[in-house]
Amino acid sequence: MAVNDAIEQAQPEEPIAELSAAAPAPPLPVMSWRRFAYAGEFLLALLVVFDVWSQVGGQGHLDLIAWYVKFACAFAMAACIVGFTAAIAEREKIWNVRTRLWFLCMLLIATAMGGITYYYHLHETPDETDSEDATATSVTIPQSGRWIQRI
């Protein structure tokens, strides 16, 4: 009986006024505009990634890389950019754990993109259009007092 007495003493006699009054719940924020904004940012990030990659790594080297490698790298980088932006928007502090992880992912992908570009730079086939066998030479041969030019 001592246990039941303690439980009965712990219960309040009157209900709390805040709980008894039915206050309307605040409306939830609409997230659809954020999804649209993140989708637009992703498409813009894809364009920017390809443009910066061609400017930094060189368009000639980028043309040698297989399309699926370029697509995978650009898709991953654009996804990291959107994740980084979402992590900044969701927290009050800009540099938190999630933003640091997304930034680290962006650095790793950028390093991989640089390594791929450097690999294709080292293994590109050189242009052999300037070989010595294909060049024309002009020679002048003297012949009995007059000069004849042969090509």
Residue pairs with C-beta under 8 A, 6 or more apart in sequence:
34 89
38 82
38 85
38 86
41 81
41 82
41 85
42 78
42 79
42 81
42 82
45 77
45 78
45 81
45 82
46 74
46 75
46 78
49 73
49 74
49 77
49 78
49 81
50 70
50 74
53 62
53 70
53 73
53 74
53 113
53 117
54 62
57 113
57 114
57 117
58 117
58 121
60 124
61 117
61 120
61 121
61 124
62 70
62 117
64 120
64 124
65 116
65 117
65 120
69 116
73 109
73 112
73 113
73 116
76 105
76 109
77 106
77 109
77 110
77 113
80 102
80 105
80 106
80 109
81 106
83 98
83 102
83 105
84 99
84 102
84 103
84 106
87 96
87 98
87 99
87 101
87 102
88 94
88 99
90 98
91 98
91 99
136 151
138 149
138 150
138 151
139 149
139 150
140 147
140 148
140 149
140 150
141 147
141 148
141 150
142 148
